[in-house]
Every structure is written in structure tokens, then in C-alpha cells.
Amino acid sequence: MDQSFQKSLRLTHKGEIESLFSSGRRVKSHPFIIIYNTLPKKKNTPFKLLISVPKRNFKKAVDRNFLKRRIREVVRKNKELLSGKVDGMFHIAILYSFNTRLEYEEIETYLLAALKKIQ
């Protein structure tokens, strides 16, 4: 499987984000809150992803971007977990709800456990 993370995999449309937060299902798995919605498949993209790290917990943009980069890397390496399981397409929002920075290995184990819950 392709190991890149294309722009087409990012959830950027405002209407799609609003519908995800209003009608999506939530899964809480420390330190993540995952909001997801299953839609009929439109294109070749198996999922669209939104990553959020709150400014309230991390004042410096450097810290927020660091965590987003790490979360994106975990998803990029494990794309096959989210693709091909469902006939439709996922819209996923990953919210980091912890107030300290975790190491990459910890983020990977917690995030993979959370993503397995939505299957």
C-alpha cells in the first residue's frame, strides 16, 4: 500500500466538518477522542482525516504542530487499518485531549487501540 499522506485524505471542507461534529459517533480512548461518520463512497479515498490539538492545553504552536505531525505519521503508517473495511468512506476527527506531550511509541499504541474500536 502507498505510504504517502495525500491532500485528498485531509478533511478540509467546512460543511463536511460541521456534519461530522453534529452527527458523528464518538469513541473515547485516553488520550484521544475520535469522532467518525460513515458515508457512501464517492471517490477513491477510503477516509478523510481531521487532527485537532487544543490551544487551551498547548499554548505554543510548536507543541501543537509537533503532536499533529506525530499523529499524522501514525495514521500514514497504518492506513490499511482504515481502508477497505467498510464499503463506504470514513470521515474521522482525532482530538488530542491530554495536557502533556507523549512520546511517539505511546501515541502509536493509544491511537491504534482507539482506531480499532471504530471498526
C-alpha positions as CSV (number, residue, x, y, z in Angstrom):
1,M,0.0,0.0,0.0
2,D,1.1,3.5,-0.7
3,Q,2.8,5.1,2.3
4,S,2.1,8.7,1.5
5,F,-0.5,11.0,3.0
6,Q,-2.1,12.9,0.1
7,K,-4.0,16.1,0.4
8,S,-7.1,14.2,-0.7
9,L,-7.0,12.4,2.7
10,R,-7.5,15.6,4.7
11,L,-10.9,16.7,5.8
12,T,-11.0,20.4,4.9
13,H,-14.5,21.3,3.7
14,K,-16.4,23.3,6.4
15,G,-19.7,21.7,5.7
16,E,-18.2,18.2,6.0
17,I,-16.6,19.1,9.3
18,E,-19.8,20.6,10.7
19,S,-21.8,17.5,9.7
20,L,-19.1,15.2,11.3
21,F,-19.3,17.1,14.6
22,S,-23.1,17.3,14.6
23,S,-24.0,13.7,13.6
24,G,-20.8,11.7,14.1
25,R,-20.3,8.9,16.6
26,R,-17.7,9.4,19.4
27,V,-15.2,7.0,20.8
28,K,-13.2,8.0,23.8
29,S,-9.8,6.3,24.3
30,H,-7.3,8.1,26.5
31,P,-5.7,10.5,25.3
32,F,-7.9,10.7,22.2
33,I,-11.4,11.4,21.3
34,I,-12.3,10.1,17.9
35,I,-15.4,11.3,16.1
36,Y,-16.3,9.4,13.0
37,N,-19.0,9.1,10.4
38,T,-19.5,6.5,7.6
39,L,-20.6,7.8,4.3
40,P,-21.3,6.3,0.9
41,K,-18.0,6.0,-1.1
42,K,-17.6,8.9,-3.5
43,K,-14.0,8.8,-4.8
44,N,-11.0,6.6,-4.4
45,T,-10.3,8.0,-0.9
46,P,-11.2,5.4,1.8
47,F,-11.2,8.1,4.6
48,K,-10.7,11.8,5.3
49,L,-9.0,12.9,8.4
50,L,-9.0,15.9,10.7
51,I,-6.5,16.3,13.5
52,S,-7.0,18.7,16.4
53,V,-4.8,19.6,19.3
54,P,-6.4,22.3,21.6
55,K,-4.7,25.6,22.2
56,R,-6.1,25.5,25.7
57,N,-3.7,22.6,26.6
58,F,-0.7,23.6,24.4
59,K,-0.2,27.4,24.2
60,K,2.8,27.2,21.8
61,A,2.0,26.4,18.2
62,V,5.3,24.5,18.0
63,D,3.9,21.9,20.5
64,R,0.5,21.6,18.8
65,N,2.1,21.1,15.3
66,F,4.6,18.6,16.8
67,L,1.7,16.5,18.1
68,K,-0.3,16.8,14.9
69,R,2.8,15.7,12.9
70,R,3.2,12.6,15.1
71,I,-0.5,11.7,14.9
72,R,-0.5,12.1,11.1
73,E,2.6,9.9,10.9
74,V,0.9,7.1,12.9
75,V,-2.1,7.3,10.6
76,R,0.1,7.4,7.5
77,K,1.9,4.2,8.5
78,N,-1.3,2.4,9.4
79,K,-3.6,3.5,6.6
80,E,-4.6,-0.1,5.8
81,L,-6.4,-0.2,9.2
82,L,-8.9,2.4,8.0
83,S,-9.2,1.5,4.4
84,G,-11.1,-1.4,2.9
85,K,-13.0,-2.5,6.0
86,V,-16.2,-0.7,5.1
87,D,-18.0,-0.3,1.7
88,G,-18.3,3.4,2.3
89,M,-16.0,6.1,3.4
90,F,-15.0,7.4,6.8
91,H,-14.8,11.0,7.9
92,I,-12.6,11.0,11.1
93,A,-11.7,13.7,13.6
94,I,-8.9,12.9,16.0
95,L,-8.9,15.2,19.0
96,Y,-5.9,15.0,21.4
97,S,-7.4,15.5,24.8
98,F,-4.4,15.3,27.1
99,N,-2.3,18.2,28.5
100,T,1.2,16.7,28.2
101,R,3.2,15.6,25.2
102,L,3.6,11.9,24.8
103,E,6.4,10.0,23.1
104,Y,5.8,8.6,19.6
105,E,5.5,5.0,20.8
106,E,2.8,5.9,23.4
107,I,0.9,7.9,20.8
108,E,1.1,5.0,18.4
109,T,-0.2,2.4,20.8
110,Y,-3.0,4.6,22.1
111,L,-4.1,5.7,18.7
112,L,-4.1,2.3,17.1
113,A,-6.2,1.0,20.0
114,A,-8.6,3.8,19.5
115,L,-8.8,3.3,15.7
116,K,-9.5,-0.4,16.2
117,K,-12.6,0.5,18.3
118,I,-14.2,2.2,15.3
119,Q,-14.0,-0.9,13.1
